[in-house]
């Protein structure tokens, strides 16, 4: 690390050595010439220029040429030496300036200067931040969501154009970013891995080995930092766990869990989406999936298809698999083919199915499967797997019931793990509520937040009383916010009634519009404090 920190000065001195030596030699010879060549004083007697006058004359002549002959008019010999000095000094200055301009455009020096500036920004951070490794579509969604919640991030990304996207993004916070290899231990340290305000590190790369290396490096260099990584392979997940990785995310397991929730408890699925989305995002609508135990057609039987097949089977659904590769060991009753042809979907009895999932690793094939299936059975509940963010417009135009986007699934799950402790407790307890209770709760949230995701904030109770007495809605009979959770020591009460008593030292988790958060802070400030 010390060698890298000194590399800028060393690089400049090494490249500017010859131009500087040339300038020094030219000026030394010019000054020596003026002190040796005799001039003529006012009385006509021979007079030699002092070293100071010679250095002064050569110094201003090298750049301006126009202050006149000093201290007395020159002789022809001095004027001849002046002409020689003018040309040699101008040429030496052009050589030095040209070398300096070329030096400032060298990629190596620019990289070192950028890294030094980045390190300074990180070093001066005074708020807690998360170190995000990569800035692909998943990390972009995550950084934007964190920034909207006023949570600071630092980004390390290999691709220069993605760092350019970060610098030009319209985020409410300045997010420092550097183009470097996030798997490099020195880079992670420069990005703040050992910083006292670094709350955690997030690595969601599509390459499991990159995530593994980052996880291992982070836990060895800074064991206290919370590490969140993605892992698609079981062996990689076990390896990460052995090094103490705090949160390991499997995107295919996330899809499977979401599908189970969607089919069995759609209102819970909807609320989980709302409370893990970025503040201010549009509220997603309520999907109406096939009933539990419905008939499904699943096209594609890779890791994604296998995870969803297991989830549907757990719910008692009848699943017909359309597989291309026998090596993936599809069920015995599977239909072999791509699913893009009507004959294959007819063989899978798509006309009698309740829902269809296009889950191959090719977006074009998935869209073709979905359009063909819709022609065969317009009543199908269609779920499409989107692999590339660039195809978002195509999937939106297809008007599917649900799109499984890898980036959004991971970003939502990370946000759920990064939320404040009380919010995590609320999300953990939410499945315990009955579905009809969640339906009423979702209706209240939708009316309260006017179509955008709710803001969530905790309040500490300073003086006791019923929640309705602390709630500003009691003053004008209009709902301003909803109590999500009452925390008293280790006890948690989900969706407490407005008549529930809150004692001093309790915490109440509220949700509402962002403006209502500030309104409540001032309206109930005498009873609650942030």
N, C-alpha and C positions, 0 to 999 in steps of 0.2 A: 504493500500500500504506500509507504513513503516514496518509493521510486516512482509510482504513478503520479503522486501529488507533485513531485518536482519535475515531471516530464515536460510541462509547458515551458518553464524557464529554460531548461536544458535544450529543448527543441529550438526555441527562438535564438538562443546564443549560438548553437551549432550552425544554424542556417545563416545567421547574420554575421558570422565571424569574418569571412572574407570581405564583404562590403564595408564593415567597420574598420578593418585593417587598412583597406584601400583609402577610405576617407581620412583616417589618421595620418597615413603616409603622405597623401596629397597636401593636407593642411600643414604638416610638418615641413615638407620641402618648400611650400609656398611661403611660410613664415620665415624659414631660414634664408630664402632668397632675398626677401625684402630687408632683412637685417644685414645682409652682406653686400647688396648692391648699393653703392654710394649715391646719395641724392645731393641737392644743393640747397643751402639755407638762404635766408633773406639777404644776407650780405655777400652772397656768391661763393661762400666757402663750402667745401665738401662737408656733408652731414649724413650720418647713418641713422636709419629709422630704428627706434627702440623696439624691443620684443613686444611690449604692450601695444604700441601703435601698429606693428606688423600684424599681430594676432587680431586686433580689432578690425583692421581694414580687410583682411582675408575672410573674417567671419561674416561681415555684412555684405561683402562682395559675392560670397558664395550663393546668396539667395536674392539679393535686391539689385546690385550693380547700379549705383546712382547717387551715392552720398558725396562723391567728389574725392579729390586727392588730398590726403592728410599726412602729416601736419603741414606740409608745404607742397607746392606744385612739384610733380615728378619730373625726373630727367627721362631722356629717351630710353635708357636702359631699364629704369623702373617700369615705364609704360610697356615695354616689350615683355617684361616679366609678368606684368598685370594681365596682358593678353593670354599668355601661357597659362596663368593661374585660373583665369575665367573658364577656359575650355576644359581644363583638367578637373576643376571642382564641379562644373556642371555635369560632366560625364560620370564622375564618381557618385554624385548625388542621384543621378538617374539610375545608376546601377544599384545603389542602396535602396532607393524607394521602390524600384521594380521588384527587387528581391523581397522586400517587406510585403508588397501587395500580393505577390505569388505565395508567400508564406501564409498570409491570412486566409487564403483560399484552399489551403491544403486540408484534405479530409481528416487527417490525423490530429492536426492542431484544433480544427473546429470541433472534433469529437471531444478532445480534452477540455476545451473551453466550455462546451455545453455540459459536460459531466461536472466540471467544477461549479458552474452556476446552479445546476440541479442539486448538487450536494449542499450548497449554501441555502437554497430554498428549504430543503428537507431539514437541515440543521436548525433553522430558525422557526420551525413549526412549534407552536405552543399549545395546540389542541390535540386531542387523541385522533389518530388516523389509522386507516387500514392500508396495507401494502398489497396492491393488486398486480399479479403477474400476468401480463397479457392485456390486450385491448381489442379482442375480437368482438363479435356480436354479443356474446354472453356478458363479457366484462363491460362492454359499453352500456348495456341495459342496467347492470349492477351499479356502475359508477354514477350513472345519471340518477338512479333511485336513491343512492346514498347522499349524493349532493343535494337533492331536493329535501332531504331530511337534515341538511346542514351537517352531515358527517364527512369529514375530510378523508381524501384518498391520495395515495401516491401510486403512479402507474409505471411499470417497466414492461416494455414491449419490443420485440425483435424488429418488426416491420416499421420502416420510417414513415410510410404513408399513413399508418394507423396513428402514430404519434402526431402527425399533422392533423388528422381528424380530431384528436383530443384537443389540440391547441386551438382549433377553430370552432369547437363545440360551444353551444350557448348554455353553459352550466352556471348555476348560481354561486358556485365556489371556484376559485382557481385550483386546478388539480395539477400538481407538478408531474411531468412525465419525461422519461428518458428512453432513447432507442438503444437497447442493450439486451444481452441474453439474460433472462431472469433466472436461469439455472446456474449462473455464475455466482459463487459465494461472495466475491468482492463486490459485485454489482448489487447484490441484496443488502450488503452492509452499507454501501453508499446510499441506497434507497431508504435507509432508516430501519433496517431490521433490528439493530441494537438500540434504537432511539427509545428514550424513556416514555414517549407518548405513543409508541406503536402498539396498538391494541390487538392486531392480528394480521395474518397473511392469508391471501386467497389465491389459489391456483386452480384454474378450470380449463387447462389446455386440453386439446383433443388427443394429445399423446400422453398415455399413462406414464411412460418412463420419465417424461419431463416433470409431470406432477410429483412423481415419486422422488426424483432427485431434489426438487425444491422442498418437499416436505421433510426429507431427511436432513438437508442442509439447514433448514430453519430450526428444527428441533435440536440439532447439535450446536448451532451458534447461539441460539436464543431460546432456551427451553420454556421460558415464561410466556412467549408469544403464542397466541391461539392460532392454530393452523387449520384452514378449511381447504380441502382438495377434492377434485373429482377423480373417480376411478371407475372404469368400465369393466375391468378384469378382476376376477375374484382373488387371484394371486397378488395382484398389485394392492388390492384393498387390505389383504392380510399383512403385506409388507409394510404398508403405511401404518397400520394399527400397531405393529410391533415397535415402531419408533415413537408412538404416542401422539399421532395425528389426532387432533381434537374432533373434527367433523369430516367424515368421508362420504361423499355424495355419489351415488350411482344413478345417472340420468334415466336408465331403463327401469330401475326400481321406483324412481319418482313417478314416471309415467304410469306404471302399474298401480301404484298407490292412488294416484289421482283418478284412474279409471274405476277402481273399486269404489272410491268415495262418490264419484259422479253417478254411477249406476245405483248404488244403494242409498246414498244420502245427498241428493242434488243441492239442497239448500246449504248443507255443510260445505260442499265443494265450492259453492258460490261465495260464501262468507270467507273461506280461507283464501280465495283469490283476491277478494277485496282488501283483506287486512295484511296481505303480503305484497300488494302492488305499491308503486310509487305514489306519494300523495298528489292529488290533482289529476290522476289518470281516470279515464272514463270507467264507470262501473260496468263490468261484464254482465250480460243478461243471464237469466236462469235457463240452462239447457233442459230439455225434456228427453232424457235417454230412454232406451227400451227398459222394460221392467226387469227386476232381478229374475234370473233364470231364462232370459230371452235367448233368441237364436241369433248367432253372430257368424259372419264370414271374416276371416283374418287372412289377409294377403301379405305374405312375407313371414319367414320364420327364422330370422336371425335373432340376435340378442334382444332386440326390441320386441319382435313378435313372440318370442318365448316368454318374456316377462308378462306381456299382456294376455297371452294364452293362459298362463297360470292364474292370473288375477280373475279372468272371466270364469275359469273352471271353479275357483273358490266360491264364486257367487252362484254356482249351480247352473251356469249358462251352457247352452249347447253350441259348440264352436266347431266350424269347419275350416280347416287350414288349407290355404292355397300356397304351395311352396315350389320354389325353383330348384333348390339344391338338396338332394337327398342326404348329403353329408351332415346337414343340420339335424337329422333324425326327427322329422316331423311325425305326428301321430299316424297310426296305421291307416286311418280313414282319410288321410290328406289327399287333396287333388293337386297334381303336379302341373305347373304352368306359371306364366307371369301374372295372370289375372287381368291383363289388358284386353284380352279377347272375350267376347260375349259368350263363346262356347265354354270357356273355362269357368266363368262365373255361373253359367247355367248348371254346369256339372256340380258346382258347389252349392247349388240351390239358393242363389242369391234372391230369386223372386219370392221365396218364402221366409227370408231372413228379416229380422228386426233392425239389425245394424251391421255395418261393414267398416272394417279398418284397413286402410291402405298403409302398410308399414314397411315398405322396402326402403333401401338406402338410395333410391333414385327418385327425385322429385317429379320428373317427367312421367315415369311409370306410375307413380302414385296418383297423379292427376288424371292420367288416362284410365286407371282402374276406377276411380271415383266417378268419372263422367260416364263410363260404360255401365257401371252399376246403377247410376241414377236413371239411365234410359231403361234398364230392365225393371227397376223397382223404385219409383219416385218417392215412396214412403220410407225408404231406408234412412236410418240415423247414420250419417257419414262422418267418419273421423279420418283425417289425413295426417300423415307424418311429414313435416317439413324439415328437410336437412340443411338447406342453404338459405341464409337470410335474404339473398337477392331475389328469391322467389316469393317474397311476402305478398306482392301485388297479385301474383297469379293465384295463390291460395285464397286471397280475399275475394277475387273475382269469381272463384268457384262456388262461393257462398255455402261452405260446409257447415255442419253443425258444430264441429270442433276441430281445431288444428293443434296438433302436438308439436310444438316448436321446442327444439332442444335448448336453445338459448334462454327462452322465457322460463322453461321449467327449472333450469339450474339457477337462474337469477332469483326467481321467486323463493326457491328453497334456501338459498344463501341469505336472502333478506329475512326469512323467518328465523334463521339461526342467529342473525346479527341484531335483531330487535332488542329493545330494553327488556330486562328480566320480567317485569310485570306483563309486558306484551307477550313474551314467550309463554308465561304461565297461562295467559288467557287463551292462546292458540292451543296449548296442550289440553286445557280443560274443555274447550269448545265441543269436541266430539261427545262429551258426556251428556250434553243437553239433548232433549227429544227433538225429533225432526219438526214437529209442529211448533215447538218453541222457537227453533231457529228460523222457521218461516215468518213468524210474527216479528222476530228481531230484525230479519233482513228487510222487511217492509218498512220498519221504523228508520233503519239506517238509510235506505234509499230516499225517503221523504226528507230526512234531516240534511243529507249531504248534497241534494239536488243533482244527482247523476254523476258525481265524481267520488273517488275513493276518499274515505274519511281520514282525518287527522286523528292521531291517538296520542294522549299525554297523561302522565301520572300527576296526581296532586296529593300533597301531604296534609293531613287534617291537623289544624292547630287547636281548634276548640270543637268539642263533641256536638252531636246533634244528628237528626235524621238526614239522610242524603238529600231528601227533597228540600230541607231547609237550607242546605248548603248550595243547592242547585239554583242558578239564576232563573230557570224556567218557572220557579215558584212565584216570581215577582210579576210576570205578565202572562202566565198561563200558556206560553208558547215554548215548545221543546227546543232547547239550545244545544243540548248534548245528552249522551246516553252513558250511564255508568256500566262499564264492562266487567269490572272486577273490584272486589274489596279485599285488601290484604291486611291481615292483623297478625303480626308475627309470622309463624309458618302456615297459618290458616289462610285459605283462599276461597272466596265466595264468588261464583260465576253469576253474572247478570243479576246483581243484587236488586231487590225491590226498592223503590224510592223511599219507603218507610223504614228501611234498614238503618239502624243506628251506627254512626261512625264515631269512634272514640279518638281522643288525642293520640297521635302516634300512628294511627292507621294511614294507609295509602289507598286512594281510589283511582282507578284507571278509567278515563273518559274517552269518548270518541265524538267527533262532530266535524263541522266545517272548520277550515283553518281560521276563518274570521271569528268563529264562536270560541275558539281556544283563547284568543286574546280578550274577547268580551267577558268570558267566564273568569279569567284571571283578575280582571279589574272589578267585575261585579261581585265576586265572592272572595275578594282578596282579604277581607277581615277574618274569614274562617279557614281559608285554604291558602297555601303557599306552594310555589313550584319547588 
